[in-house]
Amino acid sequence: MKPYQTLKLHSLVIAVLFIVITLIGVQYLPPLVVILTTTSLAIVALSWRLYRALHRQIEIQQFKVFRQTEALTGLYNTLDIQHPLPTTRHRAASPDFLHLLAREIFRLQPELIVEAGSGTSTLVAAYCLKKLGRGKIISLDHLEKYAEISRRTIKSHGLDNFAEVLYAPIKDYEIDGKKHLWYDNSGLEAIDRIDLFIVDGPPRNIATDARYPAVPLLIDKLHENSIVLLDDGARPGEKQIVSQWKQKYGLNYTPEPLEKGAISCHFSDPG
Ligand SMILES: C[S@@+](CC[C@H](N)C(=O)[O-])C[C@H]1O[C@@H](n2cnc3c(N)ncnc32)[C@H](O)[C@@H]1O
């Protein structure tokens, strides 16, 4: 049961007890005394319950914020970041996702990373590649404005040798007889091998399964050791997408317990 549902249930129980005790009490005591006593007791019980619920929520939020701060501090300490990173969370990837991304890049040492949805993650990936001294990230963005913002940020951090952002407007595709929308992927034609594929777009307002075409459209460029990292894995739409990828392309997946959820997909079993 969710916390607000428990709170609603407890408030209802207190209200029912208040009515029952009042009805019984007025049989034996003066009504004013009964009502004043039961009202005071109900107020104390409700206040206590609210205090407990708020306290719990504050603890949960503090823990979440601590986890994100810890992840961000780790990145700043490891990556020799030259200027402040753009904002994280909300539309951008959360620090815990960026931390996972950095870990995966250092583990895989990829030659080529492709990303759907540019932003802070592109920059963090480029910093990791710079630290490794090899590799490149190519990031697609369907909005010219954000593609340009990402390009400028990459330049200002001196990461042009490691990252490239392609403006890739959304276009129609037909996959297994069904219409889908995804980035224009013509800019990726020359590529034949993607080691790490970050899927953090298109946004959900394009379609609830907007990220599904990522694997069907680029499957020929993935190899047995490729990793597909899907952000926002806690959303039901994303869970559905990975189960379709597994069914159709044999891509196994491991959910990562992050703020927005993330799902790491791989062809081999992570023995
Ligand atoms: C989920 S975001 C990608 C986030 C990116 N991977 C990052 O870590 O920052 C998907 C798309 O939203 C768009 N976007 C980014 N910031 C935005 C904003 N403030 N308002 C509207 N769209 C935005 C960009 O086109 C981006 O490709």
Ligand as a Chemical Component Dictionary entry (heavy atoms), coordinates in Angstrom:
data_LIG
# 
_chem_comp.id                   LIG 
_chem_comp.type                 NON-POLYMER 
_chem_comp.pdbx_formal_charge   0 
_chem_comp.three_letter_code    LIG 
# 
loop_
_chem_comp_atom.comp_id 
_chem_comp_atom.atom_id 
_chem_comp_atom.alt_atom_id 
_chem_comp_atom.type_symbol 
_chem_comp_atom.charge 
_chem_comp_atom.model_Cartn_x 
_chem_comp_atom.model_Cartn_y 
_chem_comp_atom.model_Cartn_z 
_chem_comp_atom.pdbx_ordinal 
LIG C1  C1  C 0  15.395 13.014 -21.856 1  
LIG S1  S1  S 1  16.051 14.379 -22.706 2  
LIG C2  C2  C 0  17.719 13.860 -22.939 3  
LIG C3  C3  C 0  18.524 14.167 -21.734 4  
LIG C4  C4  C 0  20.011 13.941 -21.881 5  
LIG N1  N1  N 0  20.347 12.561 -22.121 6  
LIG C5  C5  C 0  20.699 14.463 -20.632 7  
LIG O1  O1  O 0  21.252 13.665 -19.864 8  
LIG O2  O2  O -1 20.638 15.682 -20.426 9  
LIG C6  C6  C 0  15.371 14.185 -24.290 10 
LIG C7  C7  C 0  15.308 15.457 -25.136 11 
LIG O3  O3  O 0  14.619 16.506 -24.468 12 
LIG C8  C8  C 0  14.991 17.740 -25.085 13 
LIG N2  N2  N 0  15.212 18.712 -24.022 14 
LIG C9  C9  C 0  16.285 18.851 -23.241 15 
LIG N3  N3  N 0  16.093 19.859 -22.356 16 
LIG C10 C10 C 0  14.855 20.350 -22.606 17 
LIG C11 C11 C 0  14.076 21.400 -22.058 18 
LIG N4  N4  N 0  14.533 22.128 -21.050 19 
LIG N5  N5  N 0  12.846 21.620 -22.577 20 
LIG C12 C12 C 0  12.369 20.865 -23.603 21 
LIG N6  N6  N 0  13.066 19.864 -24.171 22 
LIG C13 C13 C 0  14.283 19.631 -23.681 23 
LIG C14 C14 C 0  16.226 17.493 -25.928 24 
LIG O4  O4  O 0  15.846 17.560 -27.275 25 
LIG C15 C15 C 0  16.622 16.084 -25.517 26 
LIG O5  O5  O 0  17.176 15.361 -26.557 27 
# 
loop_
_chem_comp_bond.comp_id 
_chem_comp_bond.atom_id_1 
_chem_comp_bond.atom_id_2 
_chem_comp_bond.value_order 
_chem_comp_bond.pdbx_ordinal 
LIG C1  S1  SING 1  
LIG S1  C2  SING 2  
LIG S1  C6  SING 3  
LIG C2  C3  SING 4  
LIG C3  C4  SING 5  
LIG C4  N1  SING 6  
LIG C4  C5  SING 7  
LIG C5  O1  DOUB 8  
LIG C5  O2  SING 9  
LIG C6  C7  SING 10 
LIG C7  O3  SING 11 
LIG C7  C15 SING 12 
LIG O3  C8  SING 13 
LIG C8  N2  SING 14 
LIG C8  C14 SING 15 
LIG N2  C9  SING 16 
LIG N2  C13 SING 17 
LIG C9  N3  DOUB 18 
LIG N3  C10 SING 19 
LIG C10 C11 SING 20 
LIG C10 C13 DOUB 21 
LIG C11 N4  SING 22 
LIG C11 N5  DOUB 23 
LIG N5  C12 SING 24 
LIG C12 N6  DOUB 25 
LIG N6  C13 SING 26 
LIG C14 O4  SING 27 
LIG C14 C15 SING 28 
LIG C15 O5  SING 29 
# 
